[in-house]
Amino acid sequence: MSEARRALVLLSGGLDSQLAVCLLKEQGVPVVTIGFDSVFFSAERARQAAERLAVPFVREPFTRQIAAAVAHPRHGFGAAMNPCIDCHIAMLRCAGEAMNRVRCDFLATGEVLDQRPMSQNRRRLLQVAEFSGFGDLVVRPLSARCLPETRPEREGWVDRSRLLDIHGRRRQIQFELAARYGLTDVPTPA
């Protein structure tokens, strides 16, 4: 492993993003987390999770970005007006823009390949990373070995062999990992 590089992890407070933090910390990667506040959702659950995980937390305003995604979703509306592709792009872009300010080197998310068939399939995950402008710097620790290798993996900032290959909607592996890491506040999926 090369000199320790810092990860900025997008933290929702849900199980998967908490596990992404744990997997990176287990490798000795210094972690900072980021959560978003908007008129549609609060970063409070993410802040509480960061506190439990004993990692720094950055709270970012996100109303302007999500309002733009709702008003003009480049990738269309999902069921019931859910422009989640554009929202995820905007979140990664916002986090990527915060990287230098919080002295981090790459981004990580808790997204799981095929967990949400319309927004977390292989095509969409790669598209979200690419359109964010930070594509080669986005690591998805829970599904990394199912996805193309990213710069942090190629350059040894994280050990790809210690990342996971979770895919699909079943969450048994995540529940087992939660028990292993002592995560007791496991919210239901959004």
N, C-alpha and C positions, 0 to 999 in steps of 0.2 A: 504494500500500500504506500502511496505517496503521502506527502504532507497533508494533514487533516484539512479537508475542505468542508465548509459549512453548508448544511441543507436548510432551505426554507420550505417547510412543509405546510401545505394548505390543510388546515385543521377545521373540520366541521363540528367536531365533538362526537361524531358517530364512531362506531367500532372500527371501521376500516381505516379511517385517517389516524386513529389512535394507534392501531397496529403498525401503520407505516412509520410512525414516530419510533415505536419500540424496536422495530427491525433495524432502523438506521442507528439508533442509540446502541443497540447490541453490538454493532460493528465499530463502535467508537466514533461515529460521525457526530460532530457537534450539530445540534438541531435548534433552530428557531422556528416557531410556528406563527402562522398568520390566519386571521379570521376576518370575516367581512360583515359589516353592518349595512343594512338598507331598509327601506320602507317595507320590504317583503320578509326580511329575516334578520335575526340578531346574531351577533358573534358571542353572546354570553355563554352558551353551551360549550363553544370552542375554548373560551377563556378558562372556564372551569376545568375542562379536560386538560388543558396545558398546565394548569396549577397542579392537578393530580399527577401528571406525568413529569413534573418538575422541569419544565422547559420554558424558555422565554416565549412571550406571546406578544404579537403586534396586531393591533386592531385597526382595520382599514375601512374608511367609508366607501360604500359601493352603490349608493342610490343612483348616481348619475350614470354609471355603467350599466346597471341592470335596467334602468328606465329606457336607455337607448336600445338595449337588446329586446325589450318587450315592444317598443314602438316600431322598430324596423329589424326584425330578426333575419339576418342574411341567410340562415339555414332553415327558415320556416318555423312554423308553430308545431309543437307536438300535440298530443291529445290535451284538450282543455287549456289551450293557450299556455304552453310550457316551452319557451324557447331555450331549452337547456343546453343545446350545443353552443349557441351564442353566449350564454351565461358562463359556461365553462371556459370558453375562449377568453372572455373578458376577465374572469378571475385569474387565469394563468398569466394573462398580460399584466394585470394589476400587480400580481405577486412578483412577476419578472421585473417590473419597473421598480419594485421595492427592494430587490436583491442587493443592489449596491448600498442603499441607505442603511440596511440592517447587516451589512457585511457578510453576505452569504454568496455561495458560488453556484448553486444549482437548486432546482425546484423538485419537490416530491409531492405526490398525492396518494390518497388511499383508494383510488379507483381500481376496480377489479374487472378484468376482461370478461365481457358477456354477462355481467351481473344485471345490467339494465340493457336489454337487447337493442333498443333503439339508440341509446346515447353512449353506451360503453362497449360497443362492438369494436373490433380491431380498426376498421376504417375510420370510425368516429374518434377513437382515442388518438390515432395518429393525426387526423385532421385538426382536432382541437389543439394539440401540441404545436403543429405547424403554423396554424393561423394565429396563435398567440405571439409568435415571433421568437419563442424560446424553445422550439421543438427538441433540439438535441440536448437540452439541459433539463428535460423533464423525466424524472425517474418515477416509476410506479412500482414500489417495492413488493406489493402483493402479487403482481402479475408480470414482473419484469422479464422472467425467463420465457414468457409466451410472446414477448414483443421484441422489436428490433433493439439491439444494443444502443445505448445512448453514450454521450461523451463521458459523463461521470463513471460509467461502467468501463468503457474502453480505457480510460486514463487511470483507473484504479482508485478513484475517489471513493467508490463503494465496491465491494466484492460481489459481483454478479452471482457467483456460485452460492452465496448465502442469501440471495433474494429468492422470492417464491415464484411458483407457476400456477397460482390459483386462477381458475376461470369458471364461469357459470354462476347460476343463481343459488346453489346450495351454499350454506354458510357454516357447515360443520367445522371446516378447518379453522375459520375465524374464531369460532367459539372455543375450540381447543387452544388456539393461540392466546385468546383472552384469559383463559384459566392459567396458562403457563406464565403470562406476564402479570398476573394478579389484577387484571382489569375487572372490577366488580360492577361499575356503573356502565352497563352495556345497553345503550338505547336501541330501540327498534329501528329498522331501516326507514329512511324518509320515503 
